[in-house]
């Protein structure tokens, strides 16, 4: 015997039967006028603000049931970096060849889009392991990692490190906050 108490192969009493029109109209009348408990009810504006504050950040990062940690996919990491830092807005390659002429001979002042590019190739959740590049520099960088260098404009002797870029960003934020 299974959980319902019926043996396998049991035929229900109403199999193949359909209710007549009178029964259907009674069933319809019985359900009319009923609605869900919350229909027409609303939370107050104050209570909605309290709920919003209480739930902020609860389902983010490690607390999210879909969090994959180190098993995150390539596209998942790019979505993560875009969500954490924002959309890429410039090309950090100082040798970027814009403005330039396109294949059709049209002057291109700036690229159509910018992308986040992974520096080390390890694809981990490290914001300092990503740089902003235009799509053409990103393609060149992926083909040959050594072709693009991120030099300091004052000192062309060494490559910019993640710490250098972080310090520059901190200085820029400090400058922006003062002005």
N, C-alpha and C positions, 0 to 999 in steps of 0.2 A: 504494500500500500504506500502511496506517495503522500506528500504533505497535505494535499487537499482532502484526502479521505476517499478518493475514487480510485477504482482499479483501472489499470491500463486498458484502453479500448472502450471505456464507458462512454455511452452516447448521451449527451445532454437532452433533457426533456423538450427543449425548445428548438432543437436542431431542425432546420428546414422550415420552421414556422415563422411567419411575419405577422405583426400586429395589424388588426383591421383599422379602417379609417377612424372609427369612433375611439378606439384605444389611443391611437396616435394623437388625436385632438385633445384627449384628456391629459396625456403626458405633456403636451405643449402648454396647455392652460396651467398645469401644476407648476411649471417652471417660470411662468411669466411673472414679472415684477420683482424677481429675485436678482440680486447683484452681489458682487464680491464685497467683503467687509471694508476694504480700503477705497472702494469706488466713491468718488466725490470728496474724499477727505484729503487734507494736505497738512504737511508739517509747517510749523511757523518758520519764518525767516531766521529767527534766532536759533532755533533748534537745528535747522539745516546747516548753519555756520558751525555749530558745535560738532555736528556729525562729520563735517568736512575736515575740521581740524583734527578730530580724533582718529580719522582714517588715513590721513596723509602719511605716506612713507611706510605703511604697514605691509604693503604687498610689493616692496621694491627690493631688488638685489637678492641677498641670501634668503630673505623671507618669502620670496615668490616660489610657488610650488613648481614652476617651470624652470627655475634656475638650474643651469647645467654646469656652472663652474668652469673647469678646464676643458670640458667636453663640448664647449660652444663651437658652433660652425664658423666658417669664414665670414659669411654674410651677417651672422649674429654679432660677431665682433665689430663689424663696421657699423651696424645699427647702434651698438652700445656706445662706440666712440662718438658717433654723431649726436646721440642723446645726451651724453655726459659733457661734451665740449661744445657742441654746436656744429653747424654746417661749415665746411671749409670755405674760406673767403679770399684766399690769396695763394700764390705759389711761392714757397720758401726757397726755391732754387734760384740763386742770384744770377745764374747763367741762362735763365729762361729767355726764349727768343721771341718775346712780345714787346712791342708791336711788330708785326711781320705781314708779309703778303701770303694770302691763301693760294691753293693750287689754281684757283680761277683768276688770280691776280687782284683780288679784293683785299684792301688793307684791313687787317684785324687788329684792333686796339688792345683787346684783352680776350682771354679764352672764354668759351661759352660756359664752362663749368670747372669747378675745383673739386678735388677728391682727397680723402685721407689715405695716405700710403704708409704701410708698415715698414719700418726701417730694418729691423733685425731678421725678419722672416720667421720669427718664433710664434707670432700671433697669440699673444697673451694680453690680459686685461691691464695694460700699462699705458697710460695716456702719453707718457714721454717717449714711447716707442712708435709714435705716429707723427707724420709731418703732412703739411698741406701742400699739394702739388696740383698744377693744371693737368688735364688729361694727357696731353702730349708728353710732359715731363714724367708723369706717372708710368706711361707705357715704356719710355726710355729707361727709367729706373728699374722696372721689373725685368726688362731684357738684360740689362747690364748694371748691377748694383753699384759698380765703381764709377759709372759715367756721370753721376750727379753728386756733387759735393755741396755741403751747406757751410760755406766759409763765412767767417766774421768779416764784415766789410772793411774794418780798420786793419785787421791782421789776416792776410791771405795765406799765412804759413800753415795753419792747422784747420782741421775739420771741426765744425761746431758739434759739441756734445749735447746730450739731452739736458745736462745740468746747465749748460750755457743758455740754451733756449728757455729753460725754466726761469733762470735768473733774469733774462731779458723780459719775459712775460711779467714777472713780479715787479720789475722796474717800471714797465709800461703801466701796469695797474696802479702803482703808487703815484706815478705822474698824472694819470687820469683822475685819480681820487683827489689830488691836490688842486688840479685845474678845474 
